[in-house]
Each structure stands twice: as structure tokens, then as C-alpha cells.
Amino acid sequence: MTILKKYWLSLTFLILGLGCLVGYNMTGAYVAENGQLVESFGLIPLFWLFLLLSIVACLVTRVRNRKSG
């Protein structure tokens, strides 16, 4: 079984997380004329959430494959 077939969920979460991080860095942040900070802050916690889900999915997959194989 190839690595991609085993860890497809972990890789999907990792790619989504990296996409959030890249999206946050590409949009940038600026201060509006009224003094309000404008940024896409919601992408930062999403990055950490997807990274955590990726690690958990990787560990679960590794434990399941160790027991079955």
C-alpha cells in the first residue's frame, strides 16, 4: 500500500492548513482610514486546527496499520 493511500486524510488536512497559512500571508493586513485593523484573522486558527487534525489522523493511521499489519 502506498503512502498516499495510507495517509490521504492526513495529507488533505495538511494541505488545507498550509492553504490557510498561505492565504493569510497573501491577503496581508492593513489599517483602514478609521484606524481599524483589517485582516483575515480567521485563517490563523484554521491553520492550527487543520495541523492538529493532520497530526491526529497520522497517528491514528499509524496505530491502525501497526495493529492490522
N, CA, C and O atoms as CSV, one atom per row, in Angstrom:
chain,resi,resn,atom,element,x,y,z
A,1,MET,N,N,0.842,-1.170,0.000
A,1,MET,CA,C,0.000,0.000,0.000
A,1,MET,C,C,0.897,1.246,0.000
A,1,MET,O,O,1.831,1.350,0.795
A,2,THR,N,N,0.609,2.152,-0.871
A,2,THR,CA,C,1.459,3.341,-0.969
A,2,THR,C,C,1.168,4.312,0.164
A,2,THR,O,O,0.124,4.244,0.813
A,3,ILE,N,N,2.099,5.202,0.384
A,3,ILE,CA,C,1.959,6.197,1.466
A,3,ILE,C,C,0.765,7.096,1.214
A,3,ILE,O,O,0.072,7.472,2.160
A,4,LEU,N,N,0.511,7.445,-0.022
A,4,LEU,CA,C,-0.613,8.328,-0.333
A,4,LEU,C,C,-1.948,7.673,-0.004
A,4,LEU,O,O,-2.867,8.346,0.461
A,5,LYS,N,N,-2.064,6.387,-0.235
A,5,LYS,CA,C,-3.303,5.682,0.081
A,5,LYS,C,C,-3.493,5.541,1.584
A,5,LYS,O,O,-4.620,5.608,2.075
A,6,LYS,N,N,-2.401,5.348,2.320
A,6,LYS,CA,C,-2.499,5.200,3.766
A,6,LYS,C,C,-2.837,6.517,4.449
A,6,LYS,O,O,-3.718,6.577,5.306
A,7,TYR,N,N,-2.139,7.551,4.067
A,7,TYR,CA,C,-2.213,8.824,4.787
A,7,TYR,C,C,-2.938,9.916,4.000
A,7,TYR,O,O,-2.568,11.085,4.106
A,8,TRP,N,N,-3.943,9.573,3.226
A,8,TRP,CA,C,-4.628,10.573,2.393
A,8,TRP,C,C,-5.349,11.610,3.244
A,8,TRP,O,O,-5.387,12.783,2.875
A,9,LEU,N,N,-5.918,11.207,4.364
A,9,LEU,CA,C,-6.633,12.160,5.213
A,9,LEU,C,C,-5.657,13.129,5.885
A,9,LEU,O,O,-5.929,14.326,5.970
A,10,SER,N,N,-4.537,12.618,6.355
A,10,SER,CA,C,-3.523,13.474,6.968
A,10,SER,C,C,-2.983,14.483,5.961
A,10,SER,O,O,-2.820,15.660,6.282
A,11,LEU,N,N,-2.713,14.030,4.767
A,11,LEU,CA,C,-2.202,14.926,3.738
A,11,LEU,C,C,-3.240,15.969,3.334
A,11,LEU,O,O,-2.890,17.114,3.048
A,12,THR,N,N,-4.504,15.581,3.310
A,12,THR,CA,C,-5.560,16.531,2.972
A,12,THR,C,C,-5.654,17.641,4.016
A,12,THR,O,O,-5.739,18.820,3.674
A,13,PHE,N,N,-5.638,17.253,5.296
A,13,PHE,CA,C,-5.668,18.258,6.357
A,13,PHE,C,C,-4.426,19.146,6.313
A,13,PHE,O,O,-4.521,20.353,6.536
A,14,LEU,N,N,-3.272,18.563,6.030
A,14,LEU,CA,C,-2.045,19.349,5.963
A,14,LEU,C,C,-2.094,20.353,4.815
A,14,LEU,O,O,-1.682,21.501,4.978
A,15,ILE,N,N,-2.589,19.934,3.669
A,15,ILE,CA,C,-2.683,20.837,2.517
A,15,ILE,C,C,-3.691,21.954,2.802
A,15,ILE,O,O,-3.452,23.107,2.446
A,16,LEU,N,N,-4.811,21.620,3.440
A,16,LEU,CA,C,-5.791,22.650,3.796
A,16,LEU,C,C,-5.193,23.650,4.781
A,16,LEU,O,O,-5.411,24.854,4.653
A,17,GLY,N,N,-4.445,23.158,5.758
A,17,GLY,CA,C,-3.814,24.036,6.724
A,17,GLY,C,C,-2.787,24.948,6.089
A,17,GLY,O,O,-2.745,26.144,6.378
A,18,LEU,N,N,-1.965,24.391,5.230
A,18,LEU,CA,C,-0.974,25.213,4.541
A,18,LEU,C,C,-1.638,26.217,3.610
A,18,LEU,O,O,-1.135,27.324,3.421
A,19,GLY,N,N,-2.772,25.828,3.029
A,19,GLY,CA,C,-3.522,26.764,2.198
A,19,GLY,C,C,-4.045,27.946,3.009
A,19,GLY,O,O,-4.048,29.082,2.535
A,20,CYS,N,N,-4.486,27.668,4.229
A,20,CYS,CA,C,-4.937,28.764,5.112
A,20,CYS,C,C,-3.778,29.689,5.453
A,20,CYS,O,O,-3.938,30.910,5.457
A,21,LEU,N,N,-2.613,29.119,5.739
A,21,LEU,CA,C,-1.456,29.936,6.090
A,21,LEU,C,C,-0.991,30.785,4.907
A,21,LEU,O,O,-0.668,31.962,5.070
A,22,VAL,N,N,-0.961,30.194,3.740
A,22,VAL,CA,C,-0.567,30.939,2.538
A,22,VAL,C,C,-1.607,32.014,2.222
A,22,VAL,O,O,-1.254,33.133,1.851
A,23,GLY,N,N,-2.879,31.676,2.368
A,23,GLY,CA,C,-3.939,32.657,2.121
A,23,GLY,C,C,-3.852,33.841,3.057
A,23,GLY,O,O,-4.062,34.981,2.644
A,24,TYR,N,N,-3.541,33.577,4.322
A,24,TYR,CA,C,-3.406,34.674,5.291
A,24,TYR,C,C,-2.228,35.567,4.913
A,24,TYR,O,O,-2.331,36.793,4.963
A,25,ASN,N,N,-1.111,34.951,4.535
A,25,ASN,CA,C,0.070,35.746,4.169
A,25,ASN,C,C,-0.124,36.509,2.862
A,25,ASN,O,O,0.447,37.585,2.687
A,26,MET,N,N,-0.912,35.972,1.954
A,26,MET,CA,C,-1.119,36.650,0.679
A,26,MET,C,C,-2.071,37.837,0.809
A,26,MET,O,O,-1.890,38.854,0.140
A,27,THR,N,N,-3.081,37.711,1.667
A,27,THR,CA,C,-4.031,38.811,1.805
A,27,THR,C,C,-3.435,39.969,2.580
A,27,THR,O,O,-3.744,41.129,2.309
A,28,GLY,N,N,-2.593,39.662,3.532
A,28,GLY,CA,C,-1.943,40.718,4.299
A,28,GLY,C,C,-2.909,41.419,5.240
A,28,GLY,O,O,-4.085,41.065,5.334
A,29,ALA,N,N,-2.386,42.420,5.932
A,29,ALA,CA,C,-3.186,43.196,6.872
A,29,ALA,C,C,-2.870,44.668,6.656
A,29,ALA,O,O,-1.753,45.039,6.296
A,30,TYR,N,N,-3.872,45.486,6.883
A,30,TYR,CA,C,-3.659,46.919,6.755
A,30,TYR,C,C,-4.581,47.651,7.726
A,30,TYR,O,O,-5.552,47.093,8.237
A,31,VAL,N,N,-4.248,48.896,7.960
A,31,VAL,CA,C,-5.053,49.730,8.848
A,31,VAL,C,C,-5.926,50.635,7.986
A,31,VAL,O,O,-5.425,51.389,7.152
A,32,ALA,N,N,-7.234,50.550,8.198
A,32,ALA,CA,C,-8.177,51.374,7.438
A,32,ALA,C,C,-8.065,52.830,7.891
A,32,ALA,O,O,-7.418,53.138,8.892
A,33,GLU,N,N,-8.699,53.703,7.141
A,33,GLU,CA,C,-8.634,55.137,7.450
A,33,GLU,C,C,-9.220,55.481,8.810
A,33,GLU,O,O,-8.803,56.452,9.442
A,34,ASN,N,N,-10.184,54.688,9.260
A,34,ASN,CA,C,-10.792,54.957,10.565
A,34,ASN,C,C,-9.989,54.344,11.723
A,34,ASN,O,O,-10.421,54.426,12.873
A,35,GLY,N,N,-8.838,53.738,11.443
A,35,GLY,CA,C,-7.968,53.183,12.465
A,35,GLY,C,C,-8.217,51.724,12.786
A,35,GLY,O,O,-7.594,51.177,13.697
A,36,GLN,N,N,-9.115,51.084,12.056
A,36,GLN,CA,C,-9.446,49.689,12.302
A,36,GLN,C,C,-8.478,48.779,11.540
A,36,GLN,O,O,-8.182,49.018,10.369
A,37,LEU,N,N,-7.993,47.740,12.212
A,37,LEU,CA,C,-7.112,46.767,11.579
A,37,LEU,C,C,-7.948,45.808,10.735
A,37,LEU,O,O,-8.909,45.217,11.226
A,38,VAL,N,N,-7.579,45.659,9.474
A,38,VAL,CA,C,-8.307,44.794,8.554
A,38,VAL,C,C,-7.389,43.641,8.171
A,38,VAL,O,O,-6.359,43.839,7.525
A,39,GLU,N,N,-7.777,42.429,8.578
A,39,GLU,CA,C,-7.009,41.240,8.241
A,39,GLU,C,C,-7.934,40.030,8.265
A,39,GLU,O,O,-9.019,40.074,8.846
A,40,SER,N,N,-7.500,38.969,7.639
A,40,SER,CA,C,-8.287,37.733,7.631
A,40,SER,C,C,-7.819,36.851,8.782
A,40,SER,O,O,-7.194,35.812,8.572
A,41,PHE,N,N,-8.133,37.283,10.003
A,41,PHE,CA,C,-7.647,36.638,11.218
A,41,PHE,C,C,-8.165,35.210,11.369
A,41,PHE,O,O,-7.509,34.386,12.006
A,42,GLY,N,N,-9.305,34.909,10.809
A,42,GLY,CA,C,-9.893,33.578,10.957
A,42,GLY,C,C,-9.060,32.460,10.357
A,42,GLY,O,O,-9.237,31.295,10.716
A,43,LEU,N,N,-8.155,32.799,9.448
A,43,LEU,CA,C,-7.334,31.759,8.818
A,43,LEU,C,C,-6.239,31.230,9.742
A,43,LEU,O,O,-5.762,30.111,9.555
A,44,ILE,N,N,-5.839,32.016,10.726
A,44,ILE,CA,C,-4.781,31.567,11.636
A,44,ILE,C,C,-5.258,30.397,12.500
A,44,ILE,O,O,-4.578,29.371,12.533
A,45,PRO,N,N,-6.398,30.500,13.204
A,45,PRO,CA,C,-6.845,29.334,13.977
A,45,PRO,C,C,-7.214,28.145,13.095
A,45,PRO,O,O,-7.070,26.994,13.508
A,46,LEU,N,N,-7.690,28.418,11.883
A,46,LEU,CA,C,-7.977,27.303,10.975
A,46,LEU,C,C,-6.711,26.556,10.602
A,46,LEU,O,O,-6.725,25.331,10.486
A,47,PHE,N,N,-5.616,27.283,10.412
A,47,PHE,CA,C,-4.330,26.638,10.133
A,47,PHE,C,C,-3.947,25.698,11.268
A,47,PHE,O,O,-3.578,24.549,11.027
A,48,TRP,N,N,-4.033,26.185,12.508
A,48,TRP,CA,C,-3.656,25.352,13.657
A,48,TRP,C,C,-4.611,24.172,13.831
A,48,TRP,O,O,-4.184,23.082,14.212
A,49,LEU,N,N,-5.886,24.377,13.557
A,49,LEU,CA,C,-6.852,23.289,13.651
A,49,LEU,C,C,-6.547,22.198,12.627
A,49,LEU,O,O,-6.526,21.016,12.969
A,50,PHE,N,N,-6.313,22.585,11.381
A,50,PHE,CA,C,-6.005,21.597,10.347
A,50,PHE,C,C,-4.671,20.900,10.610
A,50,PHE,O,O,-4.521,19.717,10.306
A,51,LEU,N,N,-3.710,21.618,11.169
A,51,LEU,CA,C,-2.425,20.998,11.513
A,51,LEU,C,C,-2.615,19.960,12.611
A,51,LEU,O,O,-2.054,18.867,12.535
A,52,LEU,N,N,-3.397,20.294,13.624
A,52,LEU,CA,C,-3.680,19.347,14.701
A,52,LEU,C,C,-4.438,18.132,14.169
A,52,LEU,O,O,-4.116,16.998,14.523
A,53,LEU,N,N,-5.430,18.357,13.331
A,53,LEU,CA,C,-6.176,17.232,12.748
A,53,LEU,C,C,-5.282,16.349,11.892
A,53,LEU,O,O,-5.452,15.130,11.866
A,54,SER,N,N,-4.339,16.951,11.199
A,54,SER,CA,C,-3.397,16.190,10.380
A,54,SER,C,C,-2.521,15.294,11.249
A,54,SER,O,O,-2.292,14.131,10.916
A,55,ILE,N,N,-2.036,15.833,12.356
A,55,ILE,CA,C,-1.186,15.043,13.254
A,55,ILE,C,C,-1.980,13.904,13.881
A,55,ILE,O,O,-1.496,12.774,13.954
A,56,VAL,N,N,-3.189,14.195,14.332
A,56,VAL,CA,C,-4.034,13.157,14.941
A,56,VAL,C,C,-4.377,12.073,13.927
A,56,VAL,O,O,-4.310,10.886,14.246
A,57,ALA,N,N,-4.743,12.464,12.716
A,57,ALA,CA,C,-5.078,11.476,11.682
A,57,ALA,C,C,-3.863,10.625,11.325
A,57,ALA,O,O,-3.997,9.429,11.067
A,58,CYS,N,N,-2.694,11.229,11.310
A,58,CYS,CA,C,-1.467,10.484,11.018
A,58,CYS,C,C,-1.183,9.455,12.118
A,58,CYS,O,O,-0.837,8.310,11.825
A,59,LEU,N,N,-1.328,9.862,13.370
A,59,LEU,CA,C,-1.092,8.935,14.484
A,59,LEU,C,C,-2.111,7.801,14.501
A,59,LEU,O,O,-1.751,6.648,14.738
A,60,VAL,N,N,-3.371,8.118,14.253
A,60,VAL,CA,C,-4.405,7.081,14.230
A,60,VAL,C,C,-4.148,6.098,13.098
A,60,VAL,O,O,-4.295,4.890,13.285
A,61,THR,N,N,-3.772,6.587,11.947
A,61,THR,CA,C,-3.476,5.710,10.809
A,61,THR,C,C,-2.284,4.817,11.109
A,61,THR,O,O,-2.286,3.633,10.771
A,62,ARG,N,N,-1.271,5.384,11.741
A,62,ARG,CA,C,-0.080,4.606,12.070
A,62,ARG,C,C,-0.406,3.507,13.076
A,62,ARG,O,O,0.066,2.379,12.930
A,63,VAL,N,N,-1.204,3.817,14.091
A,63,VAL,CA,C,-1.578,2.814,15.094
A,63,VAL,C,C,-2.446,1.724,14.470
A,63,VAL,O,O,-2.245,0.543,14.753
A,64,ARG,N,N,-3.387,2.094,13.645
A,64,ARG,CA,C,-4.245,1.098,12.987
A,64,ARG,C,C,-3.440,0.177,12.069
A,64,ARG,O,O,-3.690,-1.028,12.036
A,65,ASN,N,N,-2.499,0.715,11.341
A,65,ASN,CA,C,-1.699,-0.120,10.425
A,65,ASN,C,C,-0.721,-0.998,11.187
A,65,ASN,O,O,-0.376,-2.082,10.718
A,66,ARG,N,N,-0.271,-0.556,12.345
A,66,ARG,CA,C,0.644,-1.367,13.139
A,66,ARG,C,C,-0.097,-2.577,13.706
A,66,ARG,O,O,0.457,-3.675,13.753
A,67,LYS,N,N,-1.347,-2.383,14.135
A,67,LYS,CA,C,-2.121,-3.484,14.715
A,67,LYS,C,C,-2.581,-4.472,13.646
A,67,LYS,O,O,-2.593,-5.679,13.886
A,68,SER,N,N,-2.960,-3.970,12.466
A,68,SER,CA,C,-3.501,-4.870,11.444
A,68,SER,C,C,-2.409,-5.513,10.597
A,68,SER,O,O,-2.652,-6.550,9.980
A,69,GLY,N,N,-1.243,-4.945,10.550
A,69,GLY,CA,C,-0.234,-5.492,9.654
A,69,GLY,C,C,0.988,-5.838,10.347
A,69,GLY,O,O,1.937,-6.314,9.724
